[in-house]
Amino acid sequence: ELCKQIARFEPAELIIFEQCEFNLYQIEQALRLAHPDLPLTVLLGDVTDPLAVDQALARARPELIFHAAAYKHVPLLQTQVRQAVRNNVIGTRIVAEAAMAVGVRQFVLISTDKAVRPTNIMGATKRAAEKLVQTLNRQGGTRFITVRFGNVLDSAGRVGPLCREQIRAGGPVTVTHSEVTRYFMTIPEACQLIMQAAAVGQGGEIFVLDMGEPIAIRYLAEQMIRLSGKRIGDDIAIAYVGLRPGEKLTEELFLEDERPMPTPHAKLLLAQSVRLDSGEVRRHVDALATASLQADEPALLALLRDFVPEYVEASEDGPALPNPTLADSAIGMD
């Protein structure tokens, strides 16, 4: 969707760097059909491959990079610390440093509300990436900004598609917890606000998208059942399966030391925060990079906790998982 919206502005060239061959093929076909005159380059590559990233940026020399590459599945990443760190932290550094080397004007990191007082590996690695790009901004040249937001309705693997699948199958619709809430916005709205943040960002900011009030996942599931013409309980049951590893009942948008400040755009807030120590951040990321070359996940986890001290494992906010099979496909989290 972000590529589709960028294409409408008729850029001199749009370059897509993507790890998944199928996704790359799909977006290429969609863009060539909708925008036949768009100068489009699609590159199959991995952000953790420095040579591939360097070659891609040296050839294209883009003015603006939207860095959306990340592993995002919370329960899965709880047991995949090395992969989460390599992709979400080290991959961000590789792309950011390559961007500076070729004189990219602006680098936009797409982050998540799960980076705020994280209770899971995914959130902790995204918070680490936020810290990294904030300090890189001080080196001059490339302007680094971060855009932080919550769940996106109808994106792959999220609440909407999963709930519809479960309703079509006759239920039950699985919800992690009766009190779990999340912030939501639509895919087009999220992409529009990301581009607005890029337009107003001067460098070093963390922008937070105003998503209104959080929505109860239980309410969302009930409404989708009703909209499908079914009756709750009689036709489609709702099963509460318990919070999964790393999940919490509610998400937050701002850290304790961040103050929400207005911007020229009503839907964009600025998270004004304390200044980070660039040398300390660099040492932490270097240590993570070195440890990620090993298979010692406990050591890697200890380094991540040291870098992101606000990372605290989720407590038992909800019931134990009564049915692991159902819990694997429960709605209420990424």
Protein Blocks (a to p, Z undefined) as FASTA:
>chain_A
ZZmmmmmnopabdcdddfblklmmmmmmmmmmmmmmlccddddddfklmklmmmmmmmno
pabdcdfbdcfbfklmmmmmmlmmmmmmmmmmmmmmmmmmnopabdcddddfklgopabf
klmmmmmmmmmmmmmmmngpiacddddddddehiahilklmmmmmmmnnpaaddfbfkbc
cddddfklmmmmmmmmmmmpgghpacdddebjaddfklmmmmmmmmnopaehjlmccdde
bjaehiafbdcfbdfkbccdddfblkbccdddddddfklmmmmmmmmmmmmmpcclklmm
mmmmmmmmmbccdddfbccdfblklmmmcghiZZ
